[in-house]
């Protein structure tokens, strides 16, 4: 059976995908009666929270999975027809989430050649395609290197080149930027836009709404169904519904919504910062006459149940700087220096002359681009690395001095690495969380008591979860259990290295509010490593900025983010609200630009508009 | 750092030896290694040494790298030497208590150590002057005739090249998990053997899970890039013999003739 409509490259006809869950033998419906088709040359974003079925849908598009019901057609070929399997996979190529696990060869150009080699293409033609594909992703100069020496963003671009070398008509990217830093993410998105401009059909699965907004069509999946489908403007107009699905909206949509609440006449089809800037700078934008702005901003938001976090900021920002400085110091770093492989040709200075102090119960953020020395620094704080020079003091004792037992240091300073769920190993959640306390020499009862407290503190139901296997949990739950494993040791300082990496918007928010709970209820000093400037501005009362192994700045979020151009130079950005206000100011709006959060930005904009109406 | 460790020990270069077809190099090395066992005199070793020295010189790989391989077998060489010196019966040169050194023993000892040295340095040249991927490609082609006897030549080569690709990744992973467990108070260093073995569980379980996750992801990525085994597969760098390979074959032929000749003369 074949079915052709010339304009469509992919047709999905009542797709049903079911599988049997191993543990419970229950039948799970991952994709439930989805139908749509994709036009040639279109750019479609598929969004939805974890478990909504979007990855399963994607794998059905190039016959990695086959429908349980309904059908998928690629270029008119039914994916169930074995005869056309290779044509289907060649014309709809796929890029996956993990940059490491999809590169086959230890040399970049051989990896890009892998697809064409499988297709049995002549060597000269393979050479041509490999070079062309590498040029397309700006990686030609790296063609002889080994993948493990490349950054995540570079690896992901190699993966894209590997697909492009097969000359597909369509490329499906399954969360290609989820594991990347902001720089890598920007590079990959740049390539994706370029591919679309070259006429390739793009399907992008993502958790980042600002990426989705660049598509010309968005499909939102929830519980296996396509619940919203339209242009970004059409889809993001349903802000409330999107929030009900535990997803985010792009920054401009949220900003516009908050402005409307404050009494401004902002249209509801604005989705990009540029549009909003343009609109606000035009004469159309005005505060409604009877409204004085201020009362609306505070009153209405709480009534309509804003997404958690959007307005929470003012709390931490209200902490006066002096109070932070006056607090007792719990951890102090003095003139820290670290050199890797000293004396060898690989010698590299990872840290030089870093000094700072963390005061008790403070919430400090550590920012810096990849390779700036952040992870080397945090590993010194609990004795995993020894300083080449300088010292680390915890409660008046130098941990590098050798007088303090490592066990005592680790009891005091907890370190949660990136993707901590990869370190789970026990049969049950309880046993896994007890591992740390038992290592510290606690008795079984004591360890279990600490574990119970920790599991409850990370927001899980102890009785319900304690006997389950950690491997059977969902991604977000696994991460909580792993964090509980560190908290159970009851550290006074808790360091978290990008605890939200790779999570969907809902889990992202949940993990951050969990961190706040730990800080407030557990009386723990927090050091959070983050790439998300919005989170940093909202949560931290102190920001440490690393660049090239040095502590570039140590200040309040307001002090740090006031130095926009210098931050850009060292590869960092501003919180979205601050960036937006600066954009406004650049377009000539006389608006105050020191705001860091959306609610502050609303105040700044309404003040500007009120001033305008008075003149 | 861990990520700098790679399997094999390729020394990048553009020498004629580097440019030889991997098949020539593999077979050549094999013949050379066998030839060391037909040598019965130091004159033969002199010829073998001459050929090896010439090849090393041409390859441009610094001698330092060549001799690195010797370091690892130093203990074995020493053991062989001592065993031969003291255990071979014959004309006694020197005696001390039950220990005695014989003329034949000394001769044998030196002979064995020279042979061992040439074996190691000879095979190091192969891995130093051939890219690991070319080596696996060469092996695949050379094993191909054995396919009809059930030897999965393509699969073996694919496995080797995937191993090459993922060893650094798994090393990094090990490093990460180890640090994470150490941050939870794990102690991998102290205690008796049993305790130490037990302390590895929190490292090994997550590592295995990682390896399986990589395997599942990679298999899916390979399938989506149309991988379907070795049949009808083409190569970006097809292997082909050039003039250099002919020259190498002639030199090797002459070398073998000399060795065989020497055996009859001496």
Interface residues (C-beta under 8 A of the other chain):
Chain A: X59 X62 X64 X86 X89 X90 X93 X94 X96 X98 X100 X101 X102 X103 X104 X105 X106 X107 X109 X110 X113 X114 X115 X116 X117 X118 X119 X120 X121 X122 X123 X126 X127 X130 X146 X147 X148 X149 X159 X162 X163 X166 X340 X341 X346 X379 X382 X384 X407 X410 X411 X414 X415 X417 X420 X422 X423 X424 X425 X435 X436 X439 X440 X471 X485 X486 X489
Chain B: X1 X3 X4 X6 X131 X132 X133 X161 X162 X164 X165 X168 X169 X172 X173 X176 X177 X179 X180 X181 X182 X183 X184 X185 X186 X187 X201 X202 X205 X206 X209 X210 X213 X214 X217 X218 X220 X221 X222 X223 X224 X225 X226 X227 X228 X232 X233 X234 X235 X236 X237 X238
